[in-house]
Amino acid sequence: MSPASVAKASSFTKQWHSEPYPSIDPQRPELSANGKVVVITGAGTGVGQAMAVAFATAGAKAIAVIGRRMALLKQVAEELQRKNHNVQVLCEPADVTQEAQIMGAFRRIADQVGPIDILCSNVATVPRCPTIKDADPNIILDGFKTNIIGMLHVVQAFLAYSAQGAVLINTSTGLAHGGYAPGMAAYASTKSAALRLMSYLAIENQHLHIVNMSPGVLIRSEASEYYAAEVYKATGRVLVFNDEPQLSGNFAVWLASPEAAFLKGKTVWANWDVDELKSKTSDIENSNLLSLGLHGVDF
């Protein structure tokens, strides 16, 4: 594959979405988060913020927002309380690479509002890696520290304070399971490793409902801006992204609902149509569809 070849989205459903639509409206009674305690990492901006808004709209009892910048978390908290006057919002400034900070945050959350019903693990960095030949090992290592070790800290804290039958939604990327995008080798590698970590977590904790979600290529995200710059350098192509963060936020609420129970252990894209996915429930549940693996080998 030449550097001019870039990843192109291939949809599992005929219909492709870039913005919210009625079937994933968090106000649908079937998607209610009433009584639920939700924790979201990376909640200050982008997908994390959109998830927080969606779960507040869905009627969550309490939402804990975790991020490094308290000022952003407070802004999100104000937005959530405008959406839902009854939601209890907890702001926990913490760095996922610091185990003590994360464990302390989860302990305080559980002490205040009880066991955690839903975790949205959403923190990631995009390590710069123009080509493998020119890659800086230290930059790649920093990427793994955040995207793998940081996620490990979050997951371990969640295991200590999760409710029975809790849901874990891992924000992934299409590059974790295939495709080529200039400059994204390190990012793709960390996110592929994260999928394997999640698969082991699921096997070892059968009581949890774990699903991986690609949020698409978002407007104004760190990954999309870097990706666009690298594609332009390699090919001269100007990429335009139009996936709205709120699509992923609403999709996450749907993933946490009983309607999406058949996706336990699977990897999905927020762009895919949920009604088409539901129509394929039996095929998905009883096969390796939407699972990470080696084509042609059932292992």
Contacts in CASP RR format, 6 or more apart in sequence:
PFRMAT RR
TARGET T0000
AUTHOR 0000-0000-0000
METHOD contacts of the structure
MODEL  1
MSPASVAKASSFTKQWHSEPYPSIDPQRPELSANGKVVVITGAGTGVGQA
MAVAFATAGAKAIAVIGRRMALLKQVAEELQRKNHNVQVLCEPADVTQEA
QIMGAFRRIADQVGPIDILCSNVATVPRCPTIKDADPNIILDGFKTNIIG
MLHVVQAFLAYSAQGAVLINTSTGLAHGGYAPGMAAYASTKSAALRLMSY
LAIENQHLHIVNMSPGVLIRSEASEYYAAEVYKATGRVLVFNDEPQLSGN
FAVWLASPEAAFLKGKTVWANWDVDELKSKTSDIENSNLLSLGLHGVDF
1 180 0 8 1.000
3 182 0 8 1.000
3 234 0 8 1.000
3 235 0 8 1.000
4 234 0 8 1.000
4 235 0 8 1.000
5 180 0 8 1.000
6 180 0 8 1.000
6 181 0 8 1.000
6 182 0 8 1.000
6 231 0 8 1.000
6 234 0 8 1.000
6 235 0 8 1.000
6 237 0 8 1.000
7 174 0 8 1.000
7 175 0 8 1.000
7 178 0 8 1.000
7 179 0 8 1.000
7 180 0 8 1.000
7 181 0 8 1.000
9 16 0 8 1.000
9 174 0 8 1.000
9 216 0 8 1.000
9 217 0 8 1.000
9 269 0 8 1.000
9 271 0 8 1.000
11 269 0 8 1.000
11 271 0 8 1.000
11 272 0 8 1.000
12 268 0 8 1.000
12 269 0 8 1.000
12 272 0 8 1.000
12 277 0 8 1.000
12 290 0 8 1.000
13 272 0 8 1.000
13 273 0 8 1.000
13 276 0 8 1.000
13 277 0 8 1.000
14 273 0 8 1.000
14 276 0 8 1.000
15 272 0 8 1.000
15 273 0 8 1.000
15 276 0 8 1.000
16 271 0 8 1.000
16 272 0 8 1.000
16 273 0 8 1.000
17 247 0 8 1.000
17 270 0 8 1.000
17 271 0 8 1.000
17 272 0 8 1.000
17 273 0 8 1.000
18 242 0 8 1.000
18 243 0 8 1.000
18 244 0 8 1.000
18 247 0 8 1.000
18 271 0 8 1.000
19 243 0 8 1.000
19 244 0 8 1.000
19 246 0 8 1.000
19 247 0 8 1.000
20 244 0 8 1.000
20 246 0 8 1.000
20 247 0 8 1.000
20 250 0 8 1.000
22 28 0 8 1.000
23 254 0 8 1.000
23 273 0 8 1.000
23 274 0 8 1.000
23 275 0 8 1.000
24 31 0 8 1.000
24 247 0 8 1.000
24 250 0 8 1.000
24 251 0 8 1.000
24 253 0 8 1.000
24 254 0 8 1.000
24 274 0 8 1.000
25 31 0 8 1.000
25 250 0 8 1.000
26 33 0 8 1.000
26 54 0 8 1.000
26 55 0 8 1.000
26 57 0 8 1.000
26 58 0 8 1.000
26 59 0 8 1.000
26 250 0 8 1.000
26 253 0 8 1.000
27 57 0 8 1.000
27 58 0 8 1.000
30 257 0 8 1.000
30 258 0 8 1.000
30 259 0 8 1.000
31 58 0 8 1.000
31 253 0 8 1.000
31 254 0 8 1.000
31 257 0 8 1.000
31 259 0 8 1.000
32 58 0 8 1.000
32 59 0 8 1.000
32 257 0 8 1.000
33 55 0 8 1.000
33 58 0 8 1.000
33 59 0 8 1.000
33 60 0 8 1.000
33 61 0 8 1.000
33 118 0 8 1.000
33 253 0 8 1.000
33 256 0 8 1.000
34 58 0 8 1.000
34 59 0 8 1.000
34 60 0 8 1.000
34 61 0 8 1.000
35 59 0 8 1.000
35 60 0 8 1.000
35 61 0 8 1.000
35 117 0 8 1.000
36 55 0 8 1.000
36 59 0 8 1.000
36 60 0 8 1.000
36 61 0 8 1.000
36 62 0 8 1.000
36 117 0 8 1.000
36 118 0 8 1.000
36 256 0 8 1.000
37 60 0 8 1.000
37 61 0 8 1.000
37 62 0 8 1.000
37 63 0 8 1.000
37 64 0 8 1.000
37 109 0 8 1.000
37 113 0 8 1.000
37 114 0 8 1.000
37 115 0 8 1.000
37 116 0 8 1.000
37 117 0 8 1.000
37 118 0 8 1.000
37 163 0 8 1.000
38 52 0 8 1.000
38 55 0 8 1.000
38 60 0 8 1.000
38 62 0 8 1.000
38 63 0 8 1.000
38 64 0 8 1.000
38 116 0 8 1.000
38 117 0 8 1.000
38 118 0 8 1.000
38 119 0 8 1.000
38 120 0 8 1.000
39 63 0 8 1.000
39 64 0 8 1.000
39 66 0 8 1.000
39 106 0 8 1.000
39 109 0 8 1.000
39 116 0 8 1.000
39 118 0 8 1.000
39 119 0 8 1.000
39 120 0 8 1.000
39 158 0 8 1.000
40 48 0 8 1.000
40 51 0 8 1.000
40 52 0 8 1.000
40 55 0 8 1.000
40 63 0 8 1.000
40 64 0 8 1.000
40 65 0 8 1.000
40 66 0 8 1.000
40 119 0 8 1.000
40 120 0 8 1.000
40 122 0 8 1.000
41 48 0 8 1.000
41 66 0 8 1.000
41 67 0 8 1.000
41 96 0 8 1.000
41 119 0 8 1.000
41 120 0 8 1.000
41 121 0 8 1.000
41 122 0 8 1.000
41 123 0 8 1.000
41 154 0 8 1.000
42 48 0 8 1.000
42 65 0 8 1.000
42 66 0 8 1.000
42 67 0 8 1.000
42 122 0 8 1.000
42 123 0 8 1.000
43 49 0 8 1.000
43 51 0 8 1.000
43 52 0 8 1.000
43 65 0 8 1.000
43 66 0 8 1.000
43 67 0 8 1.000
43 73 0 8 1.000
43 76 0 8 1.000
43 120 0 8 1.000
43 122 0 8 1.000
44 52 0 8 1.000
44 65 0 8 1.000
44 67 0 8 1.000
44 69 0 8 1.000
44 72 0 8 1.000
44 73 0 8 1.000
44 75 0 8 1.000
44 76 0 8 1.000
45 72 0 8 1.000
46 218 0 8 1.000
46 221 0 8 1.000
46 245 0 8 1.000
47 122 0 8 1.000
47 171 0 8 1.000
47 215 0 8 1.000
47 218 0 8 1.000
47 221 0 8 1.000
47 245 0 8 1.000
47 248 0 8 1.000
47 249 0 8 1.000
48 120 0 8 1.000
48 122 0 8 1.000
48 171 0 8 1.000
48 245 0 8 1.000
48 249 0 8 1.000
49 76 0 8 1.000
49 79 0 8 1.000
49 245 0 8 1.000
50 245 0 8 1.000
50 246 0 8 1.000
50 247 0 8 1.000
50 248 0 8 1.000
50 249 0 8 1.000
50 250 0 8 1.000
51 120 0 8 1.000
51 122 0 8 1.000
51 169 0 8 1.000
51 248 0 8 1.000
51 249 0 8 1.000
51 252 0 8 1.000
51 253 0 8 1.000
52 63 0 8 1.000
52 65 0 8 1.000
52 76 0 8 1.000
52 79 0 8 1.000
52 80 0 8 1.000
53 76 0 8 1.000
53 79 0 8 1.000
53 80 0 8 1.000
53 83 0 8 1.000
53 246 0 8 1.000
53 249 0 8 1.000
54 246 0 8 1.000
54 249 0 8 1.000
54 250 0 8 1.000
54 252 0 8 1.000
54 253 0 8 1.000
55 63 0 8 1.000
55 118 0 8 1.000
55 252 0 8 1.000
55 253 0 8 1.000
55 256 0 8 1.000
56 63 0 8 1.000
56 80 0 8 1.000
56 81 0 8 1.000
56 83 0 8 1.000
56 84 0 8 1.000
56 87 0 8 1.000
56 89 0 8 1.000
57 83 0 8 1.000
57 84 0 8 1.000
57 253 0 8 1.000
58 253 0 8 1.000
59 84 0 8 1.000
59 86 0 8 1.000
59 87 0 8 1.000
60 84 0 8 1.000
60 87 0 8 1.000
60 118 0 8 1.000
61 87 0 8 1.000
61 88 0 8 1.000
61 113 0 8 1.000
62 87 0 8 1.000
62 88 0 8 1.000
62 89 0 8 1.000
62 90 0 8 1.000
62 112 0 8 1.000
62 113 0 8 1.000
62 114 0 8 1.000
63 80 0 8 1.000
63 87 0 8 1.000
63 88 0 8 1.000
63 89 0 8 1.000
63 90 0 8 1.000
64 89 0 8 1.000
64 90 0 8 1.000
64 91 0 8 1.000
64 92 0 8 1.000
64 105 0 8 1.000
64 109 0 8 1.000
64 113 0 8 1.000
64 116 0 8 1.000
65 73 0 8 1.000
65 76 0 8 1.000
65 77 0 8 1.000
65 80 0 8 1.000
65 89 0 8 1.000
65 90 0 8 1.000
65 91 0 8 1.000
65 92 0 8 1.000
66 73 0 8 1.000
66 92 0 8 1.000
66 93 0 8 1.000
66 94 0 8 1.000
66 96 0 8 1.000
66 102 0 8 1.000
66 105 0 8 1.000
67 73 0 8 1.000
67 92 0 8 1.000
67 93 0 8 1.000
67 94 0 8 1.000
67 95 0 8 1.000
67 123 0 8 1.000
68 93 0 8 1.000
68 94 0 8 1.000
68 95 0 8 1.000
69 93 0 8 1.000
70 91 0 8 1.000
70 93 0 8 1.000
73 91 0 8 1.000
73 92 0 8 1.000
73 93 0 8 1.000
74 91 0 8 1.000
76 89 0 8 1.000
76 91 0 8 1.000
77 89 0 8 1.000
77 91 0 8 1.000
80 87 0 8 1.000
80 89 0 8 1.000
81 87 0 8 1.000
81 89 0 8 1.000
88 112 0 8 1.000
88 113 0 8 1.000
90 108 0 8 1.000
90 109 0 8 1.000
90 112 0 8 1.000
90 113 0 8 1.000
92 105 0 8 1.000
92 108 0 8 1.000
92 109 0 8 1.000
94 101 0 8 1.000
94 102 0 8 1.000
94 104 0 8 1.000
94 105 0 8 1.000
95 101 0 8 1.000
95 102 0 8 1.000
96 102 0 8 1.000
96 123 0 8 1.000
96 146 0 8 1.000
96 150 0 8 1.000
96 151 0 8 1.000
96 153 0 8 1.000
96 154 0 8 1.000
97 145 0 8 1.000
97 146 0 8 1.000
97 149 0 8 1.000
97 150 0 8 1.000
97 153 0 8 1.000
98 153 0 8 1.000
99 153 0 8 1.000
99 156 0 8 1.000
102 150 0 8 1.000
102 153 0 8 1.000
102 154 0 8 1.000
102 157 0 8 1.000
103 153 0 8 1.000
103 156 0 8 1.000
103 157 0 8 1.000
103 160 0 8 1.000
104 157 0 8 1.000
105 157 0 8 1.000
106 116 0 8 1.000
106 157 0 8 1.000
106 158 0 8 1.000
106 160 0 8 1.000
106 161 0 8 1.000
107 157 0 8 1.000
107 160 0 8 1.000
107 161 0 8 1.000
109 116 0 8 1.000
109 161 0 8 1.000
110 116 0 8 1.000
110 161 0 8 1.000
114 161 0 8 1.000
114 163 0 8 1.000
115 161 0 8 1.000
115 162 0 8 1.000
115 163 0 8 1.000
115 164 0 8 1.000
115 166 0 8 1.000
116 158 0 8 1.000
116 161 0 8 1.000
116 162 0 8 1.000
116 163 0 8 1.000
116 166 0 8 1.000
117 162 0 8 1.000
117 163 0 8 1.000
117 166 0 8 1.000
117 167 0 8 1.000
118 166 0 8 1.000
118 167 0 8 1.000
118 168 0 8 1.000
118 169 0 8 1.000
118 256 0 8 1.000
119 154 0 8 1.000
119 158 0 8 1.000
119 162 0 8 1.000
119 166 0 8 1.000
119 167 0 8 1.000
119 168 0 8 1.000
119 169 0 8 1.000
120 169 0 8 1.000
120 171 0 8 1.000
120 252 0 8 1.000
121 151 0 8 1.000
121 154 0 8 1.000
121 155 0 8 1.000
121 158 0 8 1.000
121 168 0 8 1.000
121 169 0 8 1.000
121 170 0 8 1.000
121 171 0 8 1.000
122 171 0 8 1.000
123 146 0 8 1.000
123 147 0 8 1.000
123 150 0 8 1.000
123 151 0 8 1.000
123 154 0 8 1.000
124 146 0 8 1.000
124 147 0 8 1.000
124 171 0 8 1.000
124 187 0 8 1.000
124 190 0 8 1.000
124 191 0 8 1.000
124 223 0 8 1.000
125 142 0 8 1.000
125 143 0 8 1.000
125 146 0 8 1.000
125 147 0 8 1.000
125 222 0 8 1.000
126 184 0 8 1.000
126 187 0 8 1.000
126 222 0 8 1.000
126 223 0 8 1.000
126 226 0 8 1.000
127 139 0 8 1.000
127 140 0 8 1.000
127 142 0 8 1.000
127 143 0 8 1.000
127 186 0 8 1.000
127 187 0 8 1.000
127 190 0 8 1.000
128 136 0 8 1.000
128 139 0 8 1.000
128 183 0 8 1.000
128 186 0 8 1.000
128 226 0 8 1.000
129 135 0 8 1.000
129 136 0 8 1.000
129 139 0 8 1.000
129 140 0 8 1.000
129 183 0 8 1.000
129 184 0 8 1.000
129 185 0 8 1.000
129 186 0 8 1.000
129 187 0 8 1.000
130 182 0 8 1.000
130 183 0 8 1.000
130 230 0 8 1.000
131 183 0 8 1.000
131 185 0 8 1.000
132 185 0 8 1.000
135 185 0 8 1.000
135 186 0 8 1.000
139 186 0 8 1.000
140 186 0 8 1.000
140 189 0 8 1.000
143 186 0 8 1.000
143 187 0 8 1.000
143 190 0 8 1.000
144 190 0 8 1.000
144 193 0 8 1.000
146 190 0 8 1.000
147 187 0 8 1.000
147 190 0 8 1.000
147 191 0 8 1.000
147 193 0 8 1.000
147 194 0 8 1.000
148 190 0 8 1.000
148 193 0 8 1.000
148 194 0 8 1.000
148 197 0 8 1.000
151 170 0 8 1.000
151 194 0 8 1.000
151 197 0 8 1.000
152 197 0 8 1.000
155 168 0 8 1.000
155 197 0 8 1.000
155 201 0 8 1.000
158 166 0 8 1.000
158 168 0 8 1.000
159 205 0 8 1.000
162 208 0 8 1.000
164 207 0 8 1.000
165 207 0 8 1.000
165 208 0 8 1.000
165 209 0 8 1.000
166 207 0 8 1.000
166 208 0 8 1.000
166 209 0 8 1.000
167 208 0 8 1.000
167 209 0 8 1.000
167 210 0 8 1.000
167 211 0 8 1.000
167 255 0 8 1.000
167 256 0 8 1.000
168 198 0 8 1.000
168 201 0 8 1.000
168 208 0 8 1.000
168 209 0 8 1.000
168 210 0 8 1.000
168 211 0 8 1.000
169 211 0 8 1.000
169 212 0 8 1.000
169 213 0 8 1.000
169 252 0 8 1.000
169 255 0 8 1.000
169 256 0 8 1.000
170 194 0 8 1.000
170 195 0 8 1.000
170 198 0 8 1.000
170 210 0 8 1.000
170 211 0 8 1.000
170 212 0 8 1.000
170 213 0 8 1.000
171 213 0 8 1.000
171 214 0 8 1.000
171 215 0 8 1.000
171 248 0 8 1.000
172 191 0 8 1.000
172 194 0 8 1.000
172 195 0 8 1.000
172 212 0 8 1.000
172 213 0 8 1.000
172 214 0 8 1.000
172 267 0 8 1.000
173 187 0 8 1.000
173 188 0 8 1.000
173 191 0 8 1.000
173 214 0 8 1.000
173 215 0 8 1.000
173 216 0 8 1.000
173 223 0 8 1.000
174 191 0 8 1.000
174 214 0 8 1.000
174 216 0 8 1.000
174 269 0 8 1.000
175 181 0 8 1.000
175 184 0 8 1.000
175 187 0 8 1.000
175 188 0 8 1.000
175 191 0 8 1.000
176 188 0 8 1.000
176 191 0 8 1.000
176 192 0 8 1.000
176 194 0 8 1.000
176 195 0 8 1.000
176 212 0 8 1.000
176 214 0 8 1.000
176 267 0 8 1.000
176 292 0 8 1.000
177 192 0 8 1.000
177 195 0 8 1.000
177 267 0 8 1.000
177 292 0 8 1.000
178 188 0 8 1.000
181 188 0 8 1.000
181 227 0 8 1.000
181 230 0 8 1.000
181 231 0 8 1.000
182 227 0 8 1.000
182 230 0 8 1.000
182 231 0 8 1.000
182 233 0 8 1.000
182 234 0 8 1.000
182 235 0 8 1.000
183 226 0 8 1.000
183 227 0 8 1.000
183 230 0 8 1.000
184 223 0 8 1.000
184 226 0 8 1.000
184 227 0 8 1.000
184 230 0 8 1.000
187 223 0 8 1.000
192 292 0 8 1.000
195 212 0 8 1.000
195 267 0 8 1.000
195 292 0 8 1.000
196 292 0 8 1.000
198 210 0 8 1.000
198 212 0 8 1.000
198 265 0 8 1.000
199 265 0 8 1.000
199 292 0 8 1.000
201 208 0 8 1.000
201 210 0 8 1.000
202 208 0 8 1.000
202 210 0 8 1.000
202 264 0 8 1.000
202 265 0 8 1.000
209 261 0 8 1.000
209 264 0 8 1.000
209 265 0 8 1.000
210 264 0 8 1.000
210 265 0 8 1.000
211 255 0 8 1.000
211 260 0 8 1.000
211 263 0 8 1.000
211 264 0 8 1.000
211 265 0 8 1.000
211 266 0 8 1.000
211 267 0 8 1.000
211 268 0 8 1.000
212 265 0 8 1.000
212 266 0 8 1.000
212 267 0 8 1.000
212 268 0 8 1.000
213 248 0 8 1.000
213 251 0 8 1.000
213 252 0 8 1.000
213 255 0 8 1.000
213 267 0 8 1.000
213 268 0 8 1.000
213 269 0 8 1.000
213 270 0 8 1.000
214 267 0 8 1.000
214 268 0 8 1.000
214 269 0 8 1.000
214 270 0 8 1.000
214 271 0 8 1.000
215 243 0 8 1.000
215 245 0 8 1.000
215 247 0 8 1.000
215 248 0 8 1.000
215 251 0 8 1.000
215 270 0 8 1.000
216 243 0 8 1.000
216 248 0 8 1.000
216 269 0 8 1.000
216 270 0 8 1.000
216 271 0 8 1.000
217 223 0 8 1.000
217 224 0 8 1.000
217 227 0 8 1.000
217 241 0 8 1.000
217 243 0 8 1.000
218 224 0 8 1.000
218 241 0 8 1.000
218 243 0 8 1.000
218 244 0 8 1.000
218 245 0 8 1.000
218 248 0 8 1.000
219 241 0 8 1.000
219 242 0 8 1.000
219 243 0 8 1.000
219 244 0 8 1.000
219 245 0 8 1.000
221 245 0 8 1.000
224 241 0 8 1.000
227 239 0 8 1.000
228 238 0 8 1.000
228 239 0 8 1.000
228 241 0 8 1.000
231 237 0 8 1.000
231 239 0 8 1.000
232 238 0 8 1.000
232 239 0 8 1.000
243 270 0 8 1.000
243 271 0 8 1.000
247 270 0 8 1.000
247 271 0 8 1.000
248 270 0 8 1.000
249 270 0 8 1.000
251 270 0 8 1.000
251 274 0 8 1.000
252 270 0 8 1.000
254 260 0 8 1.000
254 274 0 8 1.000
255 263 0 8 1.000
255 268 0 8 1.000
259 274 0 8 1.000
259 278 0 8 1.000
260 274 0 8 1.000
260 277 0 8 1.000
262 278 0 8 1.000
262 281 0 8 1.000
262 284 0 8 1.000
262 285 0 8 1.000
263 277 0 8 1.000
263 284 0 8 1.000
263 290 0 8 1.000
265 291 0 8 1.000
266 284 0 8 1.000
266 289 0 8 1.000
266 290 0 8 1.000
266 291 0 8 1.000
267 290 0 8 1.000
267 291 0 8 1.000
267 292 0 8 1.000
268 277 0 8 1.000
268 290 0 8 1.000
277 284 0 8 1.000
280 289 0 8 1.000
283 289 0 8 1.000
284 290 0 8 1.000
288 298 0 8 1.000
293 299 0 8 1.000
END
